[in-house]
Amino acid sequence: MIPYLQMFKSRAVLTLAAVFLVAAPGLANAQTTGTVRFTVTKYGFIVGASGGQGVLVFKGKEHPLQLDGISAGMIGVSRTHLAGTASNLRTAADIAGSYTAVGAGAAWRGGGRVVRLRSDKGVILKLRGTEFGYEASADVSRVTISLQ
């Protein structure tokens, strides 16, 4: 009977270890990813400027954000509403910093927008949304996000 109990204990320990190894990456990802929403206004002729406000929801808390940027290769005026995820965060303060984006797009009254930004700290923003206005761009953008 005792060898049977030892075998049962060994299998139980291995099963628990396997469950932990499968669940651990998901738990770690949940702690390092937040959701973000932005409203951004862009305007310019050749050189464009943008500004906006947003919110980061991280670990159940909302953190107001300010966005400022500059781009080269943009003509027009537009307003964009974006929502998505911010990954590779250890704390909410990690979202603050400079981000780079390269992209192209056009909006005539309205259109969809997909944006992926990466900061100097390795934070990645994946955003989707709707753009309203009149804009054509093939630009390189530099965006600064700060906590308010």
Phi, psi and omega in degrees: 000322182296317177300325178297318179295320179296319178295320179297317178297317180298316179294322179296316179296316179296321179296314178298319178297318179296318178299316179298316181295326178287321184278334186301314179300322178295320178293318179296318180296321180297329181278343184250005181240135175235172175252148181227150173224138179224149164239120187236135174248128179239143176206148176165169175223108186073299175254128183244159176234154178217155177204156180181181179228159180198189179214139172253129172252113184223124181054040175082001180246144176265135180234115179293144183233151173241138182235132176223141181205171177218146180218155177244132177097034184233138176228128175127190179223134178207160173233132184234136173251119184237149175214149179174212184239154172239117182247165182072033177266134170263321176225167178298328181295340180296340181288336180292135178152189180261137181237149178241139176220142174236130181191178177216152179183172177210145176222131174230096185077319180187153179181169179274157181217135174235129184227138173231122181239147177229132181268169176297336180273356180093005176287134181243126175254125174245113188234146174227151177182195183240136181246135178236136178134201182232111183207144169226134182209147166219085196231164169246126184241148173237122184239137175246127179246133178228150174281140178264000000 
